[in-house]
Amino acid sequence: MKALNDLHEAMQQRRAARRQRRALRALPGGTDEIVEAERQRIFRRIHNC
């Protein structure tokens, strides 16, 4: 059951990150923010934050 909960939580986090990136992309001149958000996402994945 814990594995199922962990999977569900991971999917929710990925969906939220995708929504955030999509919202940033919609901003005028949002490319720098996209790059920064992606950098932070990769950093968090590597360091398990």
N, CA, C and O atoms as a Tripos MOL2 file, in Angstrom:
@<TRIPOS>MOLECULE
protein
  196   195    49     0     0
PROTEIN
NO_CHARGES

@<TRIPOS>ATOM
      1 N           0.8330   -1.2000    0.0000 N.3       1 MET1
      2 CA          0.0000    0.0000    0.0000 C.3       1 MET1
      3 C           0.8760    1.2620    0.0000 C.2       1 MET1
      4 O           0.5650    2.2510   -0.6630 O.2       1 MET1
      5 N           1.9820    1.2020    0.7620 N.am      2 LYS2
      6 CA          2.8680    2.3630    0.8110 C.3       2 LYS2
      7 C           3.4440    2.6560   -0.5720 C.2       2 LYS2
      8 O           3.5770    3.8140   -0.9670 O.2       2 LYS2
      9 N           3.7850    1.5920   -1.3040 N.am      3 ALA3
     10 CA          4.3370    1.7840   -2.6500 C.3       3 ALA3
     11 C           3.3250    2.4790   -3.5480 C.2       3 ALA3
     12 O           3.6840    3.3290   -4.3630 O.2       3 ALA3
     13 N           2.0620    2.1120   -3.3940 N.am      4 LEU4
     14 CA          1.0040    2.7410   -4.1920 C.3       4 LEU4
     15 C           0.8750    4.2190   -3.8390 C.2       4 LEU4
     16 O           0.7250    5.0650   -4.7210 O.2       4 LEU4
     17 N           0.9330    4.5240   -2.5450 N.am      5 ASN5
     18 CA          0.8640    5.9220   -2.1100 C.3       5 ASN5
     19 C           2.0540    6.7190   -2.6220 C.2       5 ASN5
     20 O           1.9030    7.8590   -3.0600 O.2       5 ASN5
     21 N           3.2420    6.1150   -2.5660 N.am      6 ASP6
     22 CA          4.4440    6.7860   -3.0650 C.3       6 ASP6
     23 C           4.3350    7.0610   -4.5580 C.2       6 ASP6
     24 O           4.6960    8.1380   -5.0310 O.2       6 ASP6
     25 N           3.8310    6.0700   -5.2960 N.am      7 LEU7
     26 CA          3.6500    6.2410   -6.7350 C.3       7 LEU7
     27 C           2.6710    7.3730   -7.0250 C.2       7 LEU7
     28 O           2.9130    8.2110   -7.8940 O.2       7 LEU7
     29 N           1.5650    7.3860   -6.2870 N.am      8 HIS8
     30 CA          0.5550    8.4290   -6.4820 C.3       8 HIS8
     31 C           1.1420    9.8110   -6.1960 C.2       8 HIS8
     32 O           0.9060   10.7620   -6.9420 O.2       8 HIS8
     33 N           1.9030    9.9110   -5.1160 N.am      9 GLU9
     34 CA          2.5260   11.1860   -4.7520 C.3       9 GLU9
     35 C           3.5220   11.6330   -5.8200 C.2       9 GLU9
     36 O           3.5640   12.8100   -6.1760 O.2       9 GLU9
     37 N           4.3170   10.7050   -6.3260 N.am     10 ALA10
     38 CA          5.2900   11.0340   -7.3720 C.3      10 ALA10
     39 C           4.5850   11.5200   -8.6320 C.2      10 ALA10
     40 O           5.0370   12.4650   -9.2780 O.2      10 ALA10
     41 N           3.4780   10.8730   -8.9770 N.am     11 MET11
     42 CA          2.7290   11.2920  -10.1670 C.3      11 MET11
     43 C           2.1550   12.6920   -9.9770 C.2      11 MET11
     44 O           2.1640   13.5000  -10.9060 O.2      11 MET11
     45 N           1.6550   12.9820   -8.7760 N.am     12 GLN12
     46 CA          1.1250   14.3170   -8.4990 C.3      12 GLN12
     47 C           2.2220   15.3680   -8.6090 C.2      12 GLN12
     48 O           1.9950   16.4460   -9.1560 O.2      12 GLN12
     49 N           3.4030   15.0630   -8.0950 N.am     13 GLN13
     50 CA          4.5120   16.0170   -8.1670 C.3      13 GLN13
     51 C           4.9150   16.2660   -9.6110 C.2      13 GLN13
     52 O           5.1840   17.4050   -9.9920 O.2      13 GLN13
     53 N           4.9600   15.2060  -10.4220 N.am     14 ARG14
     54 CA          5.3230   15.3730  -11.8270 C.3      14 ARG14
     55 C           4.2790   16.2010  -12.5590 C.2      14 ARG14
     56 O           4.6170   17.0410  -13.3940 O.2      14 ARG14
     57 N           2.9940   15.9620  -12.2420 N.am     15 ARG15
     58 CA          1.9270   16.7500  -12.8680 C.3      15 ARG15
     59 C           2.0480   18.2220  -12.4910 C.2      15 ARG15
     60 O           1.8900   19.0990  -13.3400 O.2      15 ARG15
     61 N           2.3300   18.4910  -11.2170 N.am     16 ALA16
     62 CA          2.4760   19.8740  -10.7630 C.3      16 ALA16
     63 C           3.6610   20.5450  -11.4510 C.2      16 ALA16
     64 O           3.5720   21.7050  -11.8520 O.2      16 ALA16
     65 N           4.7630   19.8220  -11.5890 N.am     17 ALA17
     66 CA          5.9400   20.3760  -12.2650 C.3      17 ALA17
     67 C           5.6270   20.6670  -13.7220 C.2      17 ALA17
     68 O           6.0500   21.6900  -14.2610 O.2      17 ALA17
     69 N           4.8890   19.7720  -14.3610 N.am     18 ARG18
     70 CA          4.5250   19.9690  -15.7630 C.3      18 ARG18
     71 C           3.6280   21.2020  -15.9130 C.2      18 ARG18
     72 O           3.7910   21.9960  -16.8380 O.2      18 ARG18
     73 N           2.6700   21.3430  -14.9730 N.am     19 ARG19
     74 CA          1.7940   22.5280  -15.0070 C.3      19 ARG19
     75 C           2.6040   23.8030  -14.8310 C.2      19 ARG19
     76 O           2.3580   24.8030  -15.5050 O.2      19 ARG19
     77 N           3.5820   23.7610  -13.9110 N.am     20 GLN20
     78 CA          4.4170   24.9370  -13.6550 C.3      20 GLN20
     79 C           5.2170   25.3030  -14.9040 C.2      20 GLN20
     80 O           5.2850   26.4730  -15.2790 O.2      20 GLN20
     81 N           5.8190   24.3040  -15.5470 N.am     21 ARG21
     82 CA          6.6060   24.5840  -16.7540 C.3      21 ARG21
     83 C           5.7220   25.1190  -17.8670 C.2      21 ARG21
     84 O           6.1230   26.0210  -18.6040 O.2      21 ARG21
     85 N           4.5210   24.5680  -17.9920 N.am     22 ARG22
     86 CA          3.5990   25.0290  -19.0270 C.3      22 ARG22
     87 C           3.1930   26.4870  -18.7650 C.2      22 ARG22
     88 O           3.1020   27.2920  -19.6920 O.2      22 ARG22
     89 N           2.9510   26.8110  -17.4930 N.am     23 ALA23
     90 CA          2.5750   28.1820  -17.1420 C.3      23 ALA23
     91 C           3.7260   29.1470  -17.4290 C.2      23 ALA23
     92 O           3.5030   30.2470  -17.9350 O.2      23 ALA23
     93 N           4.9450   28.7390  -17.1090 N.am     24 LEU24
     94 CA          6.1030   29.5940  -17.3750 C.3      24 LEU24
     95 C           6.2810   29.8180  -18.8700 C.2      24 LEU24
     96 O           6.6260   30.9160  -19.3050 O.2      24 LEU24
     97 N           6.0420   28.7690  -19.6520 N.am     25 ARG25
     98 CA          6.1950   28.8780  -21.0980 C.3      25 ARG25
     99 C           5.2030   29.8780  -21.6800 C.2      25 ARG25
    100 O           5.4770   30.5120  -22.6990 O.2      25 ARG25
    101 N           4.0450   30.0190  -21.0260 N.am     26 ALA26
    102 CA          3.0070   30.9190  -21.5220 C.3      26 ALA26
    103 C           3.3440   32.3860  -21.2520 C.2      26 ALA26
    104 O           2.7710   33.2810  -21.8740 O.2      26 ALA26
    105 N           4.2680   32.6300  -20.3290 N.am     27 LEU27
    106 CA          4.6280   34.0130  -20.0110 C.3      27 LEU27
    107 C           5.4450   34.6230  -21.1430 C.2      27 LEU27
    108 O           6.2230   33.9260  -21.7950 O.2      27 LEU27
    109 N           5.2720   35.9180  -21.3780 N.am     28 PRO28
    110 CA          6.1430   36.5650  -22.3620 C.3      28 PRO28
    111 C           7.5750   36.5810  -21.8320 C.2      28 PRO28
    112 O           7.8210   36.9690  -20.6890 O.2      28 PRO28
    113 N           8.5020   36.1620  -22.6620 N.am     29 GLY29
    114 CA          9.9010   36.1120  -22.2340 C.3      29 GLY29
    115 C          10.1420   35.1020  -21.1370 C.2      29 GLY29
    116 O          11.0450   35.2770  -20.3190 O.2      29 GLY29
    117 N           9.3470   34.0450  -21.1050 N.am     30 GLY30
    118 CA          9.4500   33.0620  -20.0360 C.3      30 GLY30
    119 C          10.5490   32.0370  -20.2170 C.2      30 GLY30
    120 O          10.6470   31.0990  -19.4250 O.2      30 GLY30
    121 N          11.3760   32.1880  -21.2350 N.am     31 THR31
    122 CA         12.3950   31.1680  -21.5120 C.3      31 THR31
    123 C          13.4200   31.0720  -20.3900 C.2      31 THR31
    124 O          13.7960   29.9660  -20.0020 O.2      31 THR31
    125 N          13.8800   32.2000  -19.8600 N.am     32 ASP32
    126 CA         14.8600   32.1590  -18.7720 C.3      32 ASP32
    127 C          14.2780   31.4600  -17.5500 C.2      32 ASP32
    128 O          14.9640   30.6910  -16.8770 O.2      32 ASP32
    129 N          13.0020   31.7360  -17.2690 N.am     33 GLU33
    130 CA         12.3480   31.0900  -16.1360 C.3      33 GLU33
    131 C          12.2330   29.5810  -16.3650 C.2      33 GLU33
    132 O          12.3740   28.7910  -15.4320 O.2      33 GLU33
    133 N          11.9790   29.1940  -17.6060 N.am     34 ILE34
    134 CA         11.8700   27.7630  -17.9320 C.3      34 ILE34
    135 C          13.2040   27.0770  -17.6840 C.2      34 ILE34
    136 O          13.2620   26.0120  -17.0690 O.2      34 ILE34
    137 N          14.2720   27.6940  -18.1660 N.am     35 VAL35
    138 CA         15.6110   27.1200  -17.9810 C.3      35 VAL35
    139 C          15.9200   27.0020  -16.4910 C.2      35 VAL35
    140 O          16.4350   25.9770  -16.0440 O.2      35 VAL35
    141 N          15.6110   28.0400  -15.7230 N.am     36 GLU36
    142 CA         15.8680   28.0250  -14.2830 C.3      36 GLU36
    143 C          15.0280   26.9520  -13.5920 C.2      36 GLU36
    144 O          15.5340   26.2270  -12.7350 O.2      36 GLU36
    145 N          13.7610   26.8480  -13.9550 N.am     37 ALA37
    146 CA         12.8890   25.8400  -13.3500 C.3      37 ALA37
    147 C          13.3890   24.4370  -13.6680 C.2      37 ALA37
    148 O          13.3690   23.5570  -12.8070 O.2      37 ALA37
    149 N          13.8320   24.2300  -14.8850 N.am     38 GLU38
    150 CA         14.3510   22.9170  -15.2830 C.3      38 GLU38
    151 C          15.6350   22.5980  -14.5180 C.2      38 GLU38
    152 O          15.8390   21.4650  -14.0840 O.2      38 GLU38
    153 N          16.4970   23.6020  -14.3550 N.am     39 ARG39
    154 CA         17.7320   23.4040  -13.6030 C.3      39 ARG39
    155 C          17.4160   23.0080  -12.1580 C.2      39 ARG39
    156 O          18.0240   22.0880  -11.6110 O.2      39 ARG39
    157 N          16.4590   23.7140  -11.5500 N.am     40 GLN40
    158 CA         16.0740   23.4010  -10.1760 C.3      40 GLN40
    159 C          15.4580   22.0110  -10.0740 C.2      40 GLN40
    160 O          15.7060   21.2880   -9.1090 O.2      40 GLN40
    161 N          14.6540   21.6360  -11.0730 N.am     41 ARG41
    162 CA         14.0110   20.3250  -11.0740 C.3      41 ARG41
    163 C          15.0670   19.2160  -11.1210 C.2      41 ARG41
    164 O          14.9790   18.2270  -10.3920 O.2      41 ARG41
    165 N          16.0600   19.3960  -11.9830 N.am     42 ILE42
    166 CA         17.1250   18.3980  -12.1040 C.3      42 ILE42
    167 C          17.9380   18.3370  -10.8110 C.2      42 ILE42
    168 O          18.2890   17.2520  -10.3470 O.2      42 ILE42
    169 N          18.2360   19.4980  -10.2310 N.am     43 PHE43
    170 CA         18.9830   19.5460   -8.9770 C.3      43 PHE43
    171 C          18.2250   18.7930   -7.8850 C.2      43 PHE43
    172 O          18.8150   18.0000   -7.1500 O.2      43 PHE43
    173 N          16.9050   19.0440   -7.7780 N.am     44 ARG44
    174 CA         16.1010   18.3640   -6.7580 C.3      44 ARG44
    175 C          16.0820   16.8580   -6.9840 C.2      44 ARG44
    176 O          16.1290   16.0840   -6.0280 O.2      44 ARG44
    177 N          16.0140   16.4410   -8.2430 N.am     45 ARG45
    178 CA         15.9920   15.0070   -8.5430 C.3      45 ARG45
    179 C          17.3200   14.3630   -8.1290 C.2      45 ARG45
    180 O          17.3330   13.2830   -7.5390 O.2      45 ARG45
    181 N          18.4260   15.0280   -8.4410 N.am     46 ILE46
    182 CA         19.7460   14.4730   -8.1180 C.3      46 ILE46
    183 C          19.9420   14.3980   -6.6050 C.2      46 ILE46
    184 O          20.4680   13.4130   -6.0890 O.2      46 ILE46
    185 N          19.5140   15.4450   -5.9010 N.am     47 HIS47
    186 CA         19.7560   15.5280   -4.4630 C.3      47 HIS47
    187 C          18.5680   15.0680   -3.6360 C.2      47 HIS47
    188 O          18.5740   15.2070   -2.4130 O.2      47 HIS47
    189 N          17.5530   14.5240   -4.2840 N.am     48 ASN48
    190 CA         16.3660   13.9820   -3.5980 C.3      48 ASN48
    191 C          15.7200   14.9820   -2.6480 C.2      48 ASN48
    192 O          15.3690   14.6310   -1.5220 O.2      48 ASN48
    193 N          15.5630   16.2190   -3.0930 N.am     49 CYS49
    194 CA         14.9230   17.2490   -2.2730 C.3      49 CYS49
    195 C          13.4330   17.2840   -2.5640 C.2      49 CYS49
    196 O          12.7080   18.0860   -1.9760 O.2      49 CYS49
@<TRIPOS>BOND
     1     1     2 1
     2     2     3 1
     3     3     4 2
     4     3     5 am
     5     5     6 1
     6     6     7 1
     7     7     8 2
     8     7     9 am
     9     9    10 1
    10    10    11 1
    11    11    12 2
    12    11    13 am
    13    13    14 1
    14    14    15 1
    15    15    16 2
    16    15    17 am
    17    17    18 1
    18    18    19 1
    19    19    20 2
    20    19    21 am
    21    21    22 1
    22    22    23 1
    23    23    24 2
    24    23    25 am
    25    25    26 1
    26    26    27 1
    27    27    28 2
    28    27    29 am
    29    29    30 1
    30    30    31 1
    31    31    32 2
    32    31    33 am
    33    33    34 1
    34    34    35 1
    35    35    36 2
    36    35    37 am
    37    37    38 1
    38    38    39 1
    39    39    40 2
    40    39    41 am
    41    41    42 1
    42    42    43 1
    43    43    44 2
    44    43    45 am
    45    45    46 1
    46    46    47 1
    47    47    48 2
    48    47    49 am
    49    49    50 1
    50    50    51 1
    51    51    52 2
    52    51    53 am
    53    53    54 1
    54    54    55 1
    55    55    56 2
    56    55    57 am
    57    57    58 1
    58    58    59 1
    59    59    60 2
    60    59    61 am
    61    61    62 1
    62    62    63 1
    63    63    64 2
    64    63    65 am
    65    65    66 1
    66    66    67 1
    67    67    68 2
    68    67    69 am
    69    69    70 1
    70    70    71 1
    71    71    72 2
    72    71    73 am
    73    73    74 1
    74    74    75 1
    75    75    76 2
    76    75    77 am
    77    77    78 1
    78    78    79 1
    79    79    80 2
    80    79    81 am
    81    81    82 1
    82    82    83 1
    83    83    84 2
    84    83    85 am
    85    85    86 1
    86    86    87 1
    87    87    88 2
    88    87    89 am
    89    89    90 1
    90    90    91 1
    91    91    92 2
    92    91    93 am
    93    93    94 1
    94    94    95 1
    95    95    96 2
    96    95    97 am
    97    97    98 1
    98    98    99 1
    99    99   100 2
   100    99   101 am
   101   101   102 1
   102   102   103 1
   103   103   104 2
   104   103   105 am
   105   105   106 1
   106   106   107 1
   107   107   108 2
   108   107   109 am
   109   109   110 1
   110   110   111 1
   111   111   112 2
   112   111   113 am
   113   113   114 1
   114   114   115 1
   115   115   116 2
   116   115   117 am
   117   117   118 1
   118   118   119 1
   119   119   120 2
   120   119   121 am
   121   121   122 1
   122   122   123 1
   123   123   124 2
   124   123   125 am
   125   125   126 1
   126   126   127 1
   127   127   128 2
   128   127   129 am
   129   129   130 1
   130   130   131 1
   131   131   132 2
   132   131   133 am
   133   133   134 1
   134   134   135 1
   135   135   136 2
   136   135   137 am
   137   137   138 1
   138   138   139 1
   139   139   140 2
   140   139   141 am
   141   141   142 1
   142   142   143 1
   143   143   144 2
   144   143   145 am
   145   145   146 1
   146   146   147 1
   147   147   148 2
   148   147   149 am
   149   149   150 1
   150   150   151 1
   151   151   152 2
   152   151   153 am
   153   153   154 1
   154   154   155 1
   155   155   156 2
   156   155   157 am
   157   157   158 1
   158   158   159 1
   159   159   160 2
   160   159   161 am
   161   161   162 1
   162   162   163 1
   163   163   164 2
   164   163   165 am
   165   165   166 1
   166   166   167 1
   167   167   168 2
   168   167   169 am
   169   169   170 1
   170   170   171 1
   171   171   172 2
   172   171   173 am
   173   173   174 1
   174   174   175 1
   175   175   176 2
   176   175   177 am
   177   177   178 1
   178   178   179 1
   179   179   180 2
   180   179   181 am
   181   181   182 1
   182   182   183 1
   183   183   184 2
   184   183   185 am
   185   185   186 1
   186   186   187 1
   187   187   188 2
   188   187   189 am
   189   189   190 1
   190   190   191 1
   191   191   192 2
   192   191   193 am
   193   193   194 1
   194   194   195 1
   195   195   196 2
@<TRIPOS>SUBSTRUCTURE
     1 MET1         2 RESIDUE 1 A MET
     2 LYS2         6 RESIDUE 1 A LYS
     3 ALA3        10 RESIDUE 1 A ALA
     4 LEU4        14 RESIDUE 1 A LEU
     5 ASN5        18 RESIDUE 1 A ASN
     6 ASP6        22 RESIDUE 1 A ASP
     7 LEU7        26 RESIDUE 1 A LEU
     8 HIS8        30 RESIDUE 1 A HIS
     9 GLU9        34 RESIDUE 1 A GLU
    10 ALA10       38 RESIDUE 1 A ALA
    11 MET11       42 RESIDUE 1 A MET
    12 GLN12       46 RESIDUE 1 A GLN
    13 GLN13       50 RESIDUE 1 A GLN
    14 ARG14       54 RESIDUE 1 A ARG
    15 ARG15       58 RESIDUE 1 A ARG
    16 ALA16       62 RESIDUE 1 A ALA
    17 ALA17       66 RESIDUE 1 A ALA
    18 ARG18       70 RESIDUE 1 A ARG
    19 ARG19       74 RESIDUE 1 A ARG
    20 GLN20       78 RESIDUE 1 A GLN
    21 ARG21       82 RESIDUE 1 A ARG
    22 ARG22       86 RESIDUE 1 A ARG
    23 ALA23       90 RESIDUE 1 A ALA
    24 LEU24       94 RESIDUE 1 A LEU
    25 ARG25       98 RESIDUE 1 A ARG
    26 ALA26      102 RESIDUE 1 A ALA
    27 LEU27      106 RESIDUE 1 A LEU
    28 PRO28      110 RESIDUE 1 A PRO
    29 GLY29      114 RESIDUE 1 A GLY
    30 GLY30      118 RESIDUE 1 A GLY
    31 THR31      122 RESIDUE 1 A THR
    32 ASP32      126 RESIDUE 1 A ASP
    33 GLU33      130 RESIDUE 1 A GLU
    34 ILE34      134 RESIDUE 1 A ILE
    35 VAL35      138 RESIDUE 1 A VAL
    36 GLU36      142 RESIDUE 1 A GLU
    37 ALA37      146 RESIDUE 1 A ALA
    38 GLU38      150 RESIDUE 1 A GLU
    39 ARG39      154 RESIDUE 1 A ARG
    40 GLN40      158 RESIDUE 1 A GLN
    41 ARG41      162 RESIDUE 1 A ARG
    42 ILE42      166 RESIDUE 1 A ILE
    43 PHE43      170 RESIDUE 1 A PHE
    44 ARG44      174 RESIDUE 1 A ARG
    45 ARG45      178 RESIDUE 1 A ARG
    46 ILE46      182 RESIDUE 1 A ILE
    47 HIS47      186 RESIDUE 1 A HIS
    48 ASN48      190 RESIDUE 1 A ASN
    49 CYS49      194 RESIDUE 1 A CYS
